[in-house]
């Protein structure tokens, strides 16, 4: 199965898939509202604004697996993201990214290695996976790598449609 075929659900409960965004690159990020890394929402929103017209989609995936740092309901998550960080990029329904109930999307994403060659479980909130147009995983950035870090920007620019 291709990544673009995996069934997903938007934060407001509508069915979707990565095929909806397959024409451009997608930055998939597991997010949380009560994490020390939560301020990364600012840079993620800026990426969505700076590169959205060139095809990039930032896709937030709420997850409550790391010290319960995303306890909210879908409505609470949406409200927090929009009022606190002005988030306009799409958010998916809350999922597990690790363990026995890991979402099929993350079963595939976690097969990808990071810059040090390590694949496997998501380490924490705000781990980032960059997909090229069509859905191929091309980069994995660990949680402490800021969304606007030079290596993230250059990776995004490398897969933007010309």
C-alpha positions, -999 to +999 in steps of 0.1 A: +000+000+000+012+035-009+013+062+018-012+081-003-037+053+000-038+052+038-072+063+052-069+094+074-095+114+093-094+152+096-096+168+130-133+176+123-141+140+114-140+140+076-123+111+058-092+120+037-058+106+026-024+119+016-036+116-020-054+149-014-020+166-010+001+144-033+007+171-060+031+188-037+054+180-008+039+173+026+055+179+060+038+155+085+043+165+121+029+149+153+018+178+174+008+185+210-006+215+228+011+211+262+047+203+252+078+223+256+081+221+218+046+235+212+060+269+202+072+251+170+036+257+158+047+293+150+074+281+126+052+254+111+025+280+103+052+302+088+064+274+066+027+268+055+024+305+046+059+308+029+057+277+008+019+269+005+016+288-028+045+266-041+027+234-031+038+226+004+012+212+028+021+212+065-001+184+081-004+184+119-012+150+136-022+154+173-009+127+195-013+122+233+013+094+237+041+115+252+033+123+289-003+131+280+007+164+263-023+164+239-053+157+262-078+179+244-109+170+223-108+178+186-126+211+193-102+220+221-072+212+199-086+233+169-094+262+192-060+261+209-041+259+176-061+287+158-063+311+187-028+306+203-007+301+171-030+312+142-027+277+127-044+275+093-027+243+080-047+210+081-049+190+113-058+153+115-077+134+142-056+124+172-037+091+167-011+069+182+023+072+165+040+043+184+030+010+200+004-016+193-023+009+182+001+029+159-018+044+130-010+028+097+004+062+085+030+060+112+037+023+107+050+034+073+066+067+083+086+052+111+103+028+086+122+059+074+156+067+088+167+101+101+200+118+091+219+095+115+204+064+098+180+056+126+145+044+119+119+032+144+096+048+169+088+085+170+109+100+198+086+128+210+061+154+199+070+175+168+089+148+149+088+157+112+086+136+081+090+153+047+072+136+017+080+144-019+052+150-043+036+116-048+042+105-012+078+092-011+094+098+023+125+118+017+135+132+051+129+126+088+137+153+113+137+146+151+116+167+175+142+192+185+150+202+149+131+234+145+108+236+115+127+266+101+162+250+106+184+254+075+183+216+069+145+215+069+142+245+046+167+231+021+150+197+021+116+214+015+130+236-013+146+205-029+112+188-034+091+218-043+076+216-078+096+238-101 
